[in-house]
Amino acid sequence: MRVDVVLTADEVVPGALAGATVLVVDVLRASTTIIAALAAGCAGITPVADPVEARRRAGAHGVLLAGERRGEPISGFDLGNSPLEFTPERVGGRTVVLTTSNGTRALLAAREAHTIGIAAFVNLTAATEWAVAEARDLIVICAGERGRRSLEDHVCAGLLVEGVRARAADASMSPAALEALAAARRYGREVARLAADSPWARKLAASGRGRDVTACLALDTTPFVPRYLPSVDKVVSGRG
């Protein structure tokens, strides 16, 4: 089992994903929001590239529009990109069309993989165990921040690498995976320190979204690992 890490959605090479398991990570906030939505009973999430496509795809009755650009909610959409918004009352039983600056781009870039899961700090252990059980080469795709490395995604990827290495005796690490592991070891389980160290976390907090940051930097609050199924163009619940 070979383990690799890709730092941004822009660096994904689709041909390199064939036959592999992928975990997509966008800690602040798309992957955390997707996990929260599916845990709250959302029927499914359709990731799209931009707001124009989101509006086109949301013509069906009962479909909710959600997303952000540069951290801000999109005018006219039903929901933003806060995991705290996606409650059972708001999204239970409903389909959401989602577009975000980085996270949905990473999901769409992963379409050629054999199997695609969604990971964040909130489901770290469950995502690690799921990836090991898949028993294929693993590629962790970090969403990044507008084409640049995201510290919180890199640390989360490193913790996933660490968990896989502890559980899979045959795991071999790429240089990028080892770099992520080194980044993670500076934090260990104290990922809440990223609230001060991550530029994006500080920006979100400064814009009044400190509760989002706190929620996203919590470890193992859910056992769900949502799966992205390109064949039906939806992210679905990882229950069962």
C-alpha positions as YAML, in Angstrom:
chain: A
units: angstrom
residues:
- id: 1
  name: MET
  ca: [0.00, 0.00, 0.00]
- id: 2
  name: ARG
  ca: [1.62, 3.24, -1.14]
- id: 3
  name: VAL
  ca: [0.57, 6.47, 0.54]
- id: 4
  name: ASP
  ca: [0.93, 9.85, -1.14]
- id: 5
  name: VAL
  ca: [-0.20, 13.41, -0.40]
- id: 6
  name: VAL
  ca: [-1.13, 16.12, -2.92]
- id: 7
  name: LEU
  ca: [-0.98, 19.63, -1.49]
- id: 8
  name: THR
  ca: [-3.57, 21.42, -3.63]
- id: 9
  name: ALA
  ca: [-6.40, 20.66, -6.01]
- id: 10
  name: ASP
  ca: [-4.36, 22.24, -8.81]
- id: 11
  name: GLU
  ca: [-1.62, 19.63, -8.40]
- id: 12
  name: VAL
  ca: [-3.86, 16.60, -8.96]
- id: 13
  name: VAL
  ca: [-2.84, 14.48, -11.96]
- id: 14
  name: PRO
  ca: [-6.03, 12.58, -12.88]
- id: 15
  name: GLY
  ca: [-4.22, 9.70, -14.56]
- id: 16
  name: ALA
  ca: [-2.30, 9.03, -11.36]
- id: 17
  name: LEU
  ca: [-5.51, 8.34, -9.43]
- id: 18
  name: ALA
  ca: [-6.65, 5.27, -11.35]
- id: 19
  name: GLY
  ca: [-7.14, 2.31, -9.04]
- id: 20
  name: ALA
  ca: [-6.40, 4.33, -5.90]
- id: 21
  name: THR
  ca: [-8.39, 5.27, -2.84]
- id: 22
  name: VAL
  ca: [-8.54, 9.04, -2.32]
- id: 23
  name: LEU
  ca: [-9.32, 11.04, 0.79]
- id: 24
  name: VAL
  ca: [-10.20, 14.68, 0.07]
- id: 25
  name: VAL
  ca: [-9.35, 17.11, 2.88]
- id: 26
  name: ASP
  ca: [-10.55, 20.70, 3.23]
- id: 27
  name: VAL
  ca: [-10.58, 21.24, 6.99]
- id: 28
  name: LEU
  ca: [-11.68, 24.89, 6.86]
- id: 29
  name: ARG
  ca: [-14.37, 24.25, 5.85]
- id: 30
  name: ALA
  ca: [-15.80, 22.22, 2.95]
- id: 31
  name: SER
  ca: [-14.93, 18.70, 4.04]
- id: 32
  name: THR
  ca: [-16.00, 19.41, 7.62]
- id: 33
  name: THR
  ca: [-19.25, 20.91, 6.33]
- id: 34
  name: ILE
  ca: [-19.94, 17.92, 4.06]
- id: 35
  name: ILE
  ca: [-19.37, 15.53, 6.95]
- id: 36
  name: ALA
  ca: [-21.69, 17.58, 9.18]
- id: 37
  name: ALA
  ca: [-24.38, 17.70, 6.49]
- id: 38
  name: LEU
  ca: [-24.43, 13.96, 5.85]
- id: 39
  name: ALA
  ca: [-24.33, 13.21, 9.60]
- id: 40
  name: ALA
  ca: [-27.38, 15.50, 9.92]
- id: 41
  name: GLY
  ca: [-29.37, 13.41, 7.46]
- id: 42
  name: CYS
  ca: [-28.75, 15.29, 4.22]
- id: 43
  name: ALA
  ca: [-29.85, 13.07, 1.31]
- id: 44
  name: GLY
  ca: [-26.77, 13.89, -0.76]
- id: 45
  name: ILE
  ca: [-24.46, 16.67, -1.87]
- id: 46
  name: THR
  ca: [-23.66, 17.49, -5.48]
- id: 47
  name: PRO
  ca: [-20.32, 19.32, -5.75]
- id: 48
  name: VAL
  ca: [-20.01, 21.80, -8.61]
- id: 49
  name: ALA
  ca: [-17.31, 24.14, -9.83]
- id: 50
  name: ASP
  ca: [-18.96, 27.55, -9.66]
- id: 51
  name: PRO
  ca: [-22.10, 29.45, -8.63]
- id: 52
  name: VAL
  ca: [-23.46, 29.58, -12.18]
- id: 53
  name: GLU
  ca: [-23.37, 25.80, -12.44]
- id: 54
  name: ALA
  ca: [-24.83, 25.50, -8.94]
- id: 55
  name: ARG
  ca: [-27.86, 27.61, -9.88]
- id: 56
  name: ARG
  ca: [-28.34, 25.61, -13.08]
- id: 57
  name: ARG
  ca: [-28.22, 22.31, -11.22]
- id: 58
  name: ALA
  ca: [-30.55, 23.40, -8.43]
- id: 59
  name: GLY
  ca: [-33.68, 23.61, -10.55]
- id: 60
  name: ALA
  ca: [-35.25, 20.54, -8.97]
- id: 61
  name: HIS
  ca: [-37.86, 21.09, -6.30]
- id: 62
  name: GLY
  ca: [-36.50, 20.97, -2.78]
- id: 63
  name: VAL
  ca: [-32.82, 21.22, -3.70]
- id: 64
  name: LEU
  ca: [-30.80, 23.62, -1.54]
- id: 65
  name: LEU
  ca: [-28.00, 25.84, -2.79]
- id: 66
  name: ALA
  ca: [-24.93, 26.19, -0.58]
- id: 67
  name: GLY
  ca: [-21.45, 27.59, -0.89]
- id: 68
  name: GLU
  ca: [-18.98, 30.42, -0.52]
- id: 69
  name: ARG
  ca: [-16.37, 32.43, -2.31]
- id: 70
  name: ARG
  ca: [-13.32, 33.59, -0.35]
- id: 71
  name: GLY
  ca: [-15.10, 32.57, 2.84]
- id: 72
  name: GLU
  ca: [-18.23, 34.63, 2.26]
- id: 73
  name: PRO
  ca: [-21.74, 33.22, 1.59]
- id: 74
  name: ILE
  ca: [-22.97, 33.57, -1.99]
- id: 75
  name: SER
  ca: [-25.83, 35.99, -2.51]
- id: 76
  name: GLY
  ca: [-29.15, 34.23, -3.02]
- id: 77
  name: PHE
  ca: [-27.96, 30.84, -1.78]
- id: 78
  name: ASP
  ca: [-29.82, 29.01, 0.97]
- id: 79
  name: LEU
  ca: [-26.71, 28.15, 2.99]
- id: 80
  name: GLY
  ca: [-23.08, 29.17, 3.24]
- id: 81
  name: ASN
  ca: [-20.19, 26.86, 4.08]
- id: 82
  name: SER
  ca: [-20.45, 26.69, 7.85]
- id: 83
  name: PRO
  ca: [-20.75, 23.19, 9.34]
- id: 84
  name: LEU
  ca: [-22.93, 24.73, 12.04]
- id: 85
  name: GLU
  ca: [-25.59, 25.68, 9.49]
- id: 86
  name: PHE
  ca: [-26.14, 22.13, 8.27]
- id: 87
  name: THR
  ca: [-28.53, 20.96, 10.96]
- id: 88
  name: PRO
  ca: [-31.15, 18.20, 10.67]
- id: 89
  name: GLU
  ca: [-33.84, 20.89, 10.55]
- id: 90
  name: ARG
  ca: [-32.21, 22.62, 7.58]
- id: 91
  name: VAL
  ca: [-30.90, 19.72, 5.50]
- id: 92
  name: GLY
  ca: [-32.51, 16.50, 6.75]
- id: 93
  name: GLY
  ca: [-33.77, 14.48, 3.77]
- id: 94
  name: ARG
  ca: [-32.80, 17.15, 1.25]
- id: 95
  name: THR
  ca: [-30.22, 17.33, -1.53]
- id: 96
  name: VAL
  ca: [-27.65, 20.15, -1.51]
- id: 97
  name: VAL
  ca: [-25.76, 21.56, -4.47]
- id: 98
  name: LEU
  ca: [-22.46, 22.88, -3.09]
- id: 99
  name: THR
  ca: [-19.73, 25.07, -4.56]
- id: 100
  name: THR
  ca: [-16.72, 26.34, -2.61]
- id: 101
  name: SER
  ca: [-13.48, 28.09, -3.44]
- id: 102
  name: ASN
  ca: [-11.27, 25.03, -2.92]
- id: 103
  name: GLY
  ca: [-13.00, 21.97, -1.50]
- id: 104
  name: THR
  ca: [-15.42, 21.19, -4.30]
- id: 105
  name: ARG
  ca: [-12.63, 21.75, -6.82]
- id: 106
  name: ALA
  ca: [-10.60, 19.08, -5.02]
- id: 107
  name: LEU
  ca: [-13.53, 16.67, -5.11]
- id: 108
  name: LEU
  ca: [-14.07, 17.18, -8.81]
- id: 109
  name: ALA
  ca: [-10.36, 16.71, -9.44]
- id: 110
  name: ALA
  ca: [-10.54, 13.31, -7.70]
- id: 111
  name: ARG
  ca: [-13.19, 11.85, -10.01]
- id: 112
  name: GLU
  ca: [-10.83, 9.35, -11.68]
- id: 113
  name: ALA
  ca: [-10.00, 7.55, -8.42]
- id: 114
  name: HIS
  ca: [-11.40, 4.10, -7.66]
- id: 115
  name: THR
  ca: [-12.98, 5.24, -4.37]
- id: 116
  name: ILE
  ca: [-13.28, 8.71, -2.86]
- id: 117
  name: GLY
  ca: [-13.88, 9.56, 0.79]
- id: 118
  name: ILE
  ca: [-14.12, 12.85, 2.66]
- id: 119
  name: ALA
  ca: [-11.81, 13.43, 5.61]
- id: 120
  name: ALA
  ca: [-11.19, 16.13, 8.19]
- id: 121
  name: PHE
  ca: [-10.15, 16.31, 11.81]
- id: 122
  name: VAL
  ca: [-13.72, 15.57, 12.89]
- id: 123
  name: ASN
  ca: [-13.65, 12.05, 11.40]
- id: 124
  name: LEU
  ca: [-9.90, 11.45, 11.44]
- id: 125
  name: THR
  ca: [-9.89, 7.96, 12.97]
- id: 126
  name: ALA
  ca: [-12.88, 6.74, 10.98]
- id: 127
  name: ALA
  ca: [-11.38, 8.02, 7.72]
- id: 128
  name: THR
  ca: [-8.05, 6.37, 8.50]
- id: 129
  name: GLU
  ca: [-9.68, 3.02, 9.24]
- id: 130
  name: TRP
  ca: [-11.85, 3.25, 6.13]
- id: 131
  name: ALA
  ca: [-8.84, 3.96, 3.91]
- id: 132
  name: VAL
  ca: [-6.88, 1.03, 5.36]
- id: 133
  name: ALA
  ca: [-9.88, -1.30, 4.90]
- id: 134
  name: GLU
  ca: [-10.04, -0.31, 1.22]
- id: 135
  name: ALA
  ca: [-6.59, -1.96, 0.86]
- id: 136
  name: ARG
  ca: [-5.49, 0.07, -2.16]
- id: 137
  name: ASP
  ca: [-2.88, 2.74, -2.69]
- id: 138
  name: LEU
  ca: [-4.01, 5.89, -0.86]
- id: 139
  name: ILE
  ca: [-3.74, 9.46, -2.10]
- id: 140
  name: VAL
  ca: [-4.70, 12.25, 0.29]
- id: 141
  name: ILE
  ca: [-5.73, 15.31, -1.72]
- id: 142
  name: CYS
  ca: [-5.58, 18.58, 0.20]
- id: 143
  name: ALA
  ca: [-7.82, 21.31, -1.18]
- id: 144
  name: GLY
  ca: [-5.25, 23.98, -0.37]
- id: 145
  name: GLU
  ca: [-5.95, 27.69, -0.48]
- id: 146
  name: ARG
  ca: [-6.24, 29.15, -3.97]
- id: 147
  name: GLY
  ca: [-3.42, 27.02, -5.33]
- id: 148
  name: ARG
  ca: [-1.21, 27.25, -2.25]
- id: 149
  name: ARG
  ca: [-0.57, 24.86, 0.62]
- id: 150
  name: SER
  ca: [-3.04, 25.07, 3.49]
- id: 151
  name: LEU
  ca: [-1.42, 24.42, 6.87]
- id: 152
  name: GLU
  ca: [-4.50, 22.83, 8.42]
- id: 153
  name: ASP
  ca: [-5.03, 20.51, 5.44]
- id: 154
  name: HIS
  ca: [-1.35, 19.54, 5.47]
- id: 155
  name: VAL
  ca: [-1.47, 18.68, 9.18]
- id: 156
  name: CYS
  ca: [-4.68, 16.68, 8.74]
- id: 157
  name: ALA
  ca: [-3.09, 14.78, 5.84]
- id: 158
  name: GLY
  ca: [-0.09, 14.04, 8.03]
- id: 159
  name: LEU
  ca: [-2.25, 12.65, 10.81]
- id: 160
  name: LEU
  ca: [-4.01, 10.44, 8.28]
- id: 161
  name: VAL
  ca: [-0.61, 9.23, 7.05]
- id: 162
  name: GLU
  ca: [0.44, 8.52, 10.63]
- id: 163
  name: GLY
  ca: [-2.74, 6.54, 11.29]
- id: 164
  name: VAL
  ca: [-2.38, 4.49, 8.11]
- id: 165
  name: ARG
  ca: [1.26, 3.70, 8.86]
- id: 166
  name: ALA
  ca: [0.29, 2.45, 12.32]
- id: 167
  name: ARG
  ca: [-2.44, 0.18, 10.93]
- id: 168
  name: ALA
  ca: [-0.99, -1.11, 7.64]
- id: 169
  name: ALA
  ca: [2.27, -3.03, 7.96]
- id: 170
  name: ASP
  ca: [2.87, -2.89, 4.20]
- id: 171
  name: ALA
  ca: [2.39, 0.89, 3.89]
- id: 172
  name: SER
  ca: [5.16, 2.78, 2.08]
- id: 173
  name: MET
  ca: [5.30, 6.57, 2.19]
- id: 174
  name: SER
  ca: [6.06, 8.96, -0.65]
- id: 175
  name: PRO
  ca: [8.31, 11.97, 0.08]
- id: 176
  name: ALA
  ca: [5.19, 14.16, 0.14]
- id: 177
  name: ALA
  ca: [3.55, 11.85, 2.67]
- id: 178
  name: LEU
  ca: [6.62, 12.01, 4.89]
- id: 179
  name: GLU
  ca: [6.60, 15.81, 4.69]
- id: 180
  name: ALA
  ca: [2.96, 15.85, 5.78]
- id: 181
  name: LEU
  ca: [3.80, 13.46, 8.62]
- id: 182
  name: ALA
  ca: [6.53, 15.83, 9.81]
- id: 183
  name: ALA
  ca: [4.09, 18.76, 9.73]
- id: 184
  name: ALA
  ca: [1.54, 16.78, 11.74]
- id: 185
  name: ARG
  ca: [4.04, 15.75, 14.38]
- id: 186
  name: ARG
  ca: [4.55, 19.38, 15.31]
- id: 187
  name: TYR
  ca: [0.93, 19.35, 16.52]
- id: 188
  name: GLY
  ca: [0.15, 15.78, 17.52]
- id: 189
  name: ARG
  ca: [-3.37, 15.74, 18.93]
- id: 190
  name: GLU
  ca: [-3.23, 19.47, 19.76]
- id: 191
  name: VAL
  ca: [-4.76, 20.56, 16.47]
- id: 192
  name: ALA
  ca: [-6.67, 23.40, 18.18]
- id: 193
  name: ARG
  ca: [-3.34, 25.29, 18.06]
- id: 194
  name: LEU
  ca: [-4.03, 25.75, 14.35]
- id: 195
  name: ALA
  ca: [-6.59, 28.40, 15.28]
- id: 196
  name: ALA
  ca: [-3.62, 30.69, 15.94]
- id: 197
  name: ASP
  ca: [-1.13, 29.24, 13.45]
- id: 198
  name: SER
  ca: [-3.30, 28.96, 10.33]
- id: 199
  name: PRO
  ca: [-3.71, 32.20, 8.34]
- id: 200
  name: TRP
  ca: [-7.10, 31.04, 7.05]
- id: 201
  name: ALA
  ca: [-8.30, 30.16, 10.55]
- id: 202
  name: ARG
  ca: [-7.32, 33.63, 11.74]
- id: 203
  name: LYS
  ca: [-9.14, 35.24, 8.80]
- id: 204
  name: LEU
  ca: [-12.29, 33.25, 9.47]
- id: 205
  name: ALA
  ca: [-12.19, 34.18, 13.15]
- id: 206
  name: ALA
  ca: [-11.66, 37.85, 12.30]
- id: 207
  name: SER
  ca: [-14.75, 37.75, 10.09]
- id: 208
  name: GLY
  ca: [-16.90, 36.44, 12.95]
- id: 209
  name: ARG
  ca: [-16.61, 32.74, 12.19]
- id: 210
  name: GLY
  ca: [-14.61, 31.68, 15.22]
- id: 211
  name: ARG
  ca: [-17.22, 29.06, 16.13]
- id: 212
  name: ASP
  ca: [-16.69, 27.45, 12.74]
- id: 213
  name: VAL
  ca: [-12.96, 27.29, 13.38]
- id: 214
  name: THR
  ca: [-13.51, 25.66, 16.76]
- id: 215
  name: ALA
  ca: [-15.88, 23.10, 15.27]
- id: 216
  name: CYS
  ca: [-13.49, 22.28, 12.43]
- id: 217
  name: LEU
  ca: [-10.48, 21.85, 14.73]
- id: 218
  name: ALA
  ca: [-12.17, 19.21, 16.89]
- id: 219
  name: LEU
  ca: [-10.88, 15.64, 16.68]
- id: 220
  name: ASP
  ca: [-13.03, 12.56, 16.11]
- id: 221
  name: THR
  ca: [-16.47, 13.95, 16.79]
- id: 222
  name: THR
  ca: [-18.16, 11.66, 14.23]
- id: 223
  name: PRO
  ca: [-17.69, 8.15, 12.80]
- id: 224
  name: PHE
  ca: [-19.07, 9.04, 9.36]
- id: 225
  name: VAL
  ca: [-16.90, 8.98, 6.23]
- id: 226
  name: PRO
  ca: [-18.96, 10.37, 3.33]
- id: 227
  name: ARG
  ca: [-18.23, 8.91, -0.11]
- id: 228
  name: TYR
  ca: [-18.20, 10.83, -3.35]
- id: 229
  name: LEU
  ca: [-19.75, 8.75, -6.12]
- id: 230
  name: PRO
  ca: [-19.01, 10.37, -9.50]
- id: 231
  name: SER
  ca: [-21.26, 7.83, -11.21]
- id: 232
  name: VAL
  ca: [-24.29, 9.46, -9.58]
- id: 233
  name: ASP
  ca: [-22.63, 12.85, -9.08]
- id: 234
  name: LYS
  ca: [-23.22, 12.92, -5.33]
- id: 235
  name: VAL
  ca: [-21.53, 12.71, -1.99]
- id: 236
  name: VAL
  ca: [-23.50, 10.26, 0.12]
- id: 237
  name: SER
  ca: [-23.52, 9.17, 3.74]
- id: 238
  name: GLY
  ca: [-20.86, 6.83, 5.04]
- id: 239
  name: ARG
  ca: [-23.24, 5.10, 7.43]
- id: 240
  name: GLY
  ca: [-23.02, 1.33, 7.44]
...
